Amino acid sequence: MNIQHLTLTEAKQLIQNREITPLELTQAVIERIERHDPVLNCYLSVFREEALSKAERLSKAFKHPRPLSPLYGIPIGIKDIISIRGHPLRAGSKVWEGYTPDQDARVVERVRQSGAILIGYHNMHEIALGVTNLNPHFGAVRNPWRTDRISGGSSGGSAAAVVAGLCLGAIGTDTGGSIRIPASLCGAVGLKPTFGRVSLRGVLPLSWNLDHVGPLGRCVEDVALLYRLIAGNDPQDATNAQKPLRNPLPHLKEGVKGLRIALAEDEFFTQAEEEVLRAVRLAADVLRELGAVVEPICVPEGALAAQTNALMVISDAAAIYEKQLSERPQQFGEDVLQRLRNGAAVAVTQYVQARRTQAILQKRYRELFKRYNLLLTPTTPIAAPAIVGQDSLEAAKVLTRFTSPFNLTGLPALSLPCGFNAEGLPIGLQIVADHWQEELLLRAGYAYEQATQSRRQFAWSETFLNI
């Protein structure tokens, strides 16, 4: 079976129509993993026998004429920071060696309940504290479009696997851009929901105040489906908000006509490569042609939001890893160790000020979204840089510039492909909405995607593997 360009939604329909079996689909995914992962390095663990066994059971059961669950027989990958019972969990680090969860994370429970097949754990930047995915313990994840380029991170294995067809969808995490950055650099679609929308129970923390869990897929509809299945109330999670949740799928085709959309054109959000800015402005023109009112604006305090988020991330991470930092610092990679030490050196007064700044900026963005339905920015200011000579500390400053303000404010944000640079590398468009407006985000992303046929343009081919 050729699943090279198959989306999750298409695979779901084939299974629902009994045109393929879960076993055939899972075998095809595992064959692709065996063929391409030795180069791309997306996986830290592949649950081969477990996945095939479940696929065989599901294939036998689905012969009966009954409705099937939403992800029945669909192979899904999970970032190696989200607990799966019975599977060693490492967060891409040596400090977690020997830890095997005895319970699923809440999002894994939901994915299992939907009928999905868990295909494996994705490689990531160590403890999620970085955006290059240059992991010193398990090797770099390579970009599917150019294997000499970074995938982005920290959910780099997830984005690269989705794009290369090594799973049909993935669940990642995002504390400063870790879903959206690799989605942008690899040409995937990635959603960071509103803070509190998706349960964090069973996810190894990096920042109690900024962590988000969200989906990655090949197209907006795939991401909308995964989001619907993992979002919702969890009384056992202290960060989870008890908010009404609407299914975005019936509303995807409602378009953007009449929406007021802000285009970030201030000094901070235009600190990007010209090719990136051009692609984002062209995307804004497409949305105008679809009936939206698009206006250039100055976004409130983007630089301050990014700086504040950066300070809180390393401070929170240093608190979480205080014991390991004190007793086993040699087990961390060089870049992560330096960032943890920087976090430990942050003064209490600095952190208090940062939390105050967070509250102020949350209010300013609420005011912005009283005037506009959506905000457009680049996802990343550059396309995927080279692996060789890459400084992970400097890369974090650059690549999180446009994503981290929306972790600080807790706003939902979607990254989707909107073009290529001259080297043929993907460029990402970021769409941001007010709290709890994921449905609107996905609707706008879908409208743009359909108008430009961007999903087909971004269909990755294994001929791009420069090996």
C-alpha positions, 0 to 999 in steps of 0.5 A, spaced: 500 500 500 502 506 498 501 511 504 506 516 502 500 522 501 495 519 505 492 523 510 489 521 517 482 523 514 483 519 508 485 513 511 479 513 516 474 513 510 478 507 507 477 503 514 470 506 515 468 503 508 472 497 509 476 498 503 483 497 507 484 493 514 487 496 520 493 491 519 494 493 512 495 500 514 499 498 520 504 494 516 505 499 511 506 504 516 511 500 519 515 498 513 516 506 511 518 506 518 523 501 517 525 504 510 526 511 512 527 512 520 534 510 520 535 516 516 530 521 519 531 518 526 524 520 528 522 514 533 526 513 540 521 506 540 517 503 535 511 498 538 512 494 532 509 487 535 504 491 540 501 495 534 501 489 529 497 485 534 492 490 535 491 491 528 490 484 527 485 484 532 481 490 530 482 487 522 478 481 525 473 485 529 471 490 523 468 485 519 462 485 523 457 491 520 457 496 526 459 503 526 467 504 528 470 509 533 473 515 530 480 513 529 479 505 528 485 502 526 489 508 525 497 508 527 498 514 531 505 517 534 506 520 541 512 524 543 516 521 548 514 525 554 507 523 554 506 517 558 504 510 555 503 505 560 508 499 560 513 503 555 519 506 558 519 514 558 525 518 557 523 525 555 529 524 550 534 524 556 538 520 560 535 523 567 529 519 566 532 512 564 529 506 568 522 510 568 516 506 566 509 509 567 504 504 570 498 509 567 496 512 560 496 520 560 489 522 559 490 524 552 493 517 551 487 514 554 483 518 549 487 516 543 486 509 545 478 510 546 478 512 539 480 506 536 487 508 534 493 504 534 499 507 538 505 506 533 511 508 537 515 514 541 517 520 537 524 523 538 525 530 541 529 535 544 532 533 551 526 534 556 523 539 551 527 544 553 530 546 546 527 547 539 533 544 534 532 536 536 539 536 536 539 530 541 546 528 544 543 522 547 539 519 541 541 523 535 538 529 531 531 528 528 532 530 520 528 534 516 524 530 511 525 536 506 533 536 507 536 531 511 542 536 512 537 541 516 534 541 523 526 538 524 525 544 529 523 542 536 521 540 541 516 535 537 521 534 531 520 527 531 512 528 531 512 533 525 518 529 521 514 523 522 507 525 520 510 529 514 514 523 511 508 518 512 511 514 518 505 515 522 498 518 520 498 523 526 501 525 532 500 528 539 506 533 541 507 538 547 508 546 546 511 550 551 514 556 547 513 553 540 514 546 540 509 543 536 508 549 531 516 550 530 517 543 527 510 544 524 513 550 520 520 547 519 517 540 516 511 543 512 506 539 517 500 542 521 500 543 528 495 546 533 497 549 540 490 549 543 488 554 549 492 553 555 487 548 560 483 546 554 487 539 553 489 535 560 496 535 562 495 529 566 501 524 565 505 529 561 512 530 564 512 537 565 517 543 563 513 549 565 507 548 570 504 555 567 506 554 560 505 547 557 500 545 552 499 538 549 496 538 542 496 535 535 500 534 529 497 532 522 498 533 514 492 537 513 487 542 517 482 536 517 486 531 521 488 536 526 481 538 527 479 531 528 485 529 533 484 536 537 476 534 538 478 527 541 484 529 546 480 536 548 476 536 554 475 536 561 479 532 566 477 533 573 484 530 575 488 535 572 489 542 576 491 546 569 484 543 566 479 548 565 472 546 565 469 549 558 464 548 553 467 544 547 464 544 540 466 539 535 470 543 530 469 538 524 462 540 522 464 548 522 470 547 518 467 549 511 464 555 514 469 560 511 472 566 513 467 571 510 466 577 514 471 575 519 476 581 521 483 579 521 489 582 524 496 582 520 502 583 524 506 588 521 510 591 527 517 592 528 518 585 532 513 581 528 517 583 521 524 581 524 524 575 519 527 573 512 523 577 506 521 570 503 517 568 510 514 575 510 512 575 503 509 568 504 505 570 510 502 577 506 500 572 500 496 568 505 493 574 508 491 576 501 488 569 500 484 570 506 482 577 503 479 574 497 475 569 501 471 575 504 475 577 510 477 584 512 485 584 513 488 590 516 495 591 518 496 592 526 502 593 531 501 587 536 502 589 543 509 588 546 511 582 542 518 582 544 516 583 552 512 577 551 517 573 548 522 575 553 518 573 559 516 566 556 523 565 555 525 567 563 519 563 565 520 556 561 527 556 564 525 558 571 520 553 571 524 547 568 530 549 573 525 548 579 522 541 576 529 538 575 532 541 581 534 535 584 537 532 578 541 538 576 544 538 583 545 530 583 546 528 576 548 534 572 553 530 567 547 526 565 544 533 561 546 535 554 550 541 554 545 546 551 540 543 556 544 544 562 546 551 561 539 553 560 537 549 567 543 553 570 540 559 567 534 558 570 536 556 577 540 563 577 533 567 576 532 571 582 525 570 585 523 578 584 525 577 577 520 571 576 514 575 580 515 580 575 514 576 570 508 573 572 505 580 573 507 581 566 504 575 564 497 578 567 498 584 564 499 582 557 494 577 557 489 583 558 492 586 552 491 581 548 484 580 550 483 587 548 486 586 541 481 580 540 475 584 542 477 588 535 479 582 531 477 575 530 484 572 528 491 574 528 496 572 522 504 572 524 509 568 521 510 561 525 518 562 525 522 568 522 526 563 518 526 556 514 529 550 517 537 552 518 543 547 517 544 542 522 552 543 522 554 549 526 547 549 529 547 553 536 541 550 540 541 556 545 541 561 539 536 557 535 531 558 541 532 565 541 530 566 534 525 560 532 521 561 538 520 569 537 513 569 534 510 562 537 512 564 545 508 570 546 502 565 545 504 560 550 505 566 555 498 569 554 495 562 553 492 563 546 490 558 541 495 558 535 495 554 529 501 553 524 500 551 517 504 551 511 504 557 506 509 557 501 517 555 500 523 559 500 528 559 494 531 552 497 525 549 497 524 549 504 517 550 507 514 556 510 509 556 516 503 561 517 501 562 524 494 564 526 492 566 533 485 566 536 482 569 542 481 563 548 477 557 547 476 559 539 480 553 536 474 552 532 475 559 528 482 557 528 481 551 524 476 554 520 480 559 517 486 554 516 481 550 512 479 555 508 486 557 506 488 550 505 482 549 500 483 555 497 491 554 495 491 546 495 497 547 500 496 540 502 497 537 495 503 542 494 506 540 501 506 532 499 513 530 501 516 525 497 521 520 499 525 523 493 527 529 497 531 524 502 538 527 500 542 520 501 
